[in-house]
Amino acid sequence: MGTFVEVAKENDLGEGEGKTVQANGKAIALYKKGGAFYALDNTCLHAGGPLGEGTLDGELVTCPLHGWQYHLKTGACETVPGMEVAVYKVKTENGKVFVEV
C-alpha cells in the first residue's frame, strides 16, 4: 500500500483537462473527468511521450507525440491491446488532490 501525496488543487484543472504532476519523484498524468480526478503513468509506452500533455476524448487519453490512446480509468492501451500503463488511486480533501504512490 502506498502513500497519498498532494499533487494539485482541485481548481488547477478544468473539466476534461490534464496536466503532468510529480508525486515522490514520479511523473503522473492527472485528468479531470465528470468532476472526478484520474491518474495514470505519464509515460507513453510507444516513444515515452508525456500523457499529461495529451488530449482527453471521452475516456481515452491520446499521447501528443504519435496518437497512442489509453483508457483513463484502467490504463489499457487502445492502440495495442494487451499493453497498459499504471493507474493510481486518487482522492480529494479540502480542495486538494492526492495520488497514491
Secondary structure in CASP SS format (residue, H / E / C, confidence):
PFRMAT SS
TARGET T0000
AUTHOR 0000-0000-0000
METHOD secondary structure of the structure
MODEL  1
M C 1.00
G C 1.00
T C 1.00
F E 1.00
V E 1.00
E E 1.00
V E 1.00
A E 1.00
K E 1.00
E H 1.00
N H 1.00
D H 1.00
L C 1.00
G C 1.00
E C 1.00
G C 1.00
E C 1.00
G E 1.00
K E 1.00
T E 1.00
V E 1.00
Q E 1.00
A E 1.00
N C 1.00
G C 1.00
K E 1.00
A E 1.00
I E 1.00
A E 1.00
L E 1.00
Y E 1.00
K E 1.00
K E 1.00
G C 1.00
G C 1.00
A E 1.00
F E 1.00
Y E 1.00
A E 1.00
L E 1.00
D E 1.00
N C 1.00
T E 1.00
C C 1.00
L C 1.00
H C 1.00
A C 1.00
G C 1.00
G C 1.00
P E 1.00
L H 1.00
G H 1.00
E H 1.00
G C 1.00
T E 1.00
L E 1.00
D E 1.00
G C 1.00
E C 1.00
L E 1.00
V E 1.00
T E 1.00
C C 1.00
P C 1.00
L C 1.00
H C 1.00
G C 1.00
W C 1.00
Q E 1.00
Y E 1.00
H E 1.00
L C 1.00
K C 1.00
T C 1.00
G C 1.00
A E 1.00
C E 1.00
E C 1.00
T C 1.00
V C 1.00
P C 1.00
G C 1.00
M C 1.00
E E 1.00
V C 1.00
A C 1.00
V E 1.00
Y E 1.00
K C 1.00
V E 1.00
K E 1.00
T E 1.00
E E 1.00
N C 1.00
G C 1.00
K E 1.00
V E 1.00
F E 1.00
V E 1.00
E E 1.00
V C 1.00
END
